[in-house]
Amino acid sequence: MDMECLEHAIVQYGTPLYIFDIDEVQKTVQEYRNILGNKAGLCFAMKANSFLVNQMETVVDRIEVCSMGEFQICKKCHVPPEKILISGVLKKREDIYEILEYYHGKCTYTVESLNQFQDFADWCEVNQEVIPVYLRLTSGNQFGIDKDVIKDMIEVRRMSSFLKIQGIHYFSGTQKKSIENVRKELEYLDQFCKELEEETGFQIEELEYGPGISVPYFEGQKNTVENDLKELMESIVKMKWKGSVMLEMGRVLAASCGYYLTSVRDVKQNGGKNYCIVDGGIHQMNYDGQIRGMFKPCLRVSPEHDTEKAEIWTVCGSLCTTNDVLIQSVEIKGLRVDNVLIFEYVGAYSVTEGMALFLSHELPKVAFYSKEMGWKLVRNERQTYEDNMEKEIEDGQFDEYFNRVR
């Protein structure tokens, strides 16, 4: 996004502010689809940026939903159920039933434990409906199920004729620094699918795989995303298992579309070190891998003062904690109060991963931009102090519960 466009947003909406470039979203997805060809589909993990659900739904094959809140967002956005994968490590029985009553077997569901498997099976038996599920294979943490347990589930699947095991789901983590780790995971999954067929006679139709490809956030990091995707596709083609593959990604699809704008409200010098205080902070912006501002992200300044002297600045937010450092050391020319710092690559996670309620600061505005649509405000500034204070809540009487007529 060019500076003229960003400065228009500063004037129109003020700061702090998130901007999501919808043209960049569509461009990124199309570029990656060109690389994938017909070898793999694309699933958007909406936890990366739930604001983009409507935009992503039109350009990807599937939306991954990991909470009841995300389920409500998809309902309100009218996402077609056939494009939804209901995932998440915790699925309470009542939540599973609520979603099933709404979507039935029109969407797909992941199973992360024996308890979840039983909950789905029970609902199916009562309602006499077929539900497609993916069994999530663990990568050695709290997510998913051991491979031997998955084999047992497949062996007893005939006990619930309405529960259709459609595929395997696997995701081990994000920001993988080496594509070699992805190759090894695909080899492991290839072998596992082969074992399932040999030992149980059951052939897995689909694989939902999150490669966790790394996004470059800081100066000095090389952007290897396109090359990593090409090598990923080569590994998929080499697999002996020949079912369909869905690549589940969030950060890679959304990161480049986002900007976070925050204004300089104070400048000072302490111990010979220049500090600027901005109206945002780490409660509103987060980069994966950042440690108290040690690394320098992509940054622009408005207005630019190219003819003035450059000085080294430490950029700090508005929180009452020494941890609120956005950048430890950055060279900026002519920095002064009311300049706006524009942080790039904040389209994924940053908008939701900060400590939003700390000190009861406001939630910033969120705006969309595209050349065709122009500007669109999609969230107004919202105060949070009422979420952090005592209120009189009508919650019934203790005695009423125990003394009511049964």
MODASUL-V904389 format. One record per helix or strand. SS is the DSSP state (hx for helix, st for strand). FROM is the first residue (numbers start at 1). TO is the last residue. Records with the same first field share a line. If there is no record, write none. Layout:
# MODASUL-V904389
SS->FROM-TO ; FROM-TO
This chain:
# MODASUL-V904389
hx->3-13 ; 22-36 ; 46-48 ; 50-57 ; 68-76 ; 81-83 ; 93-103 ; 114-127 ; 147-155 ; 157-159 ; 179-200 ; 225-238 ; 251-257 ; 350-353 ; 358-360 ; 385-388 ; 398-403
st->17-21 ; 41-45 ; 62-65 ; 84-86 ; 108-111 ; 131-137 ; 145-145 ; 163-171 ; 176-176 ; 206-210 ; 213-213 ; 218-218 ; 244-249 ; 258-270 ; 273-278 ; 297-297 ; 299-302 ; 310-316 ; 325-333 ; 340-344 ; 363-363 ; 365-370 ; 374-379 ; 382-382
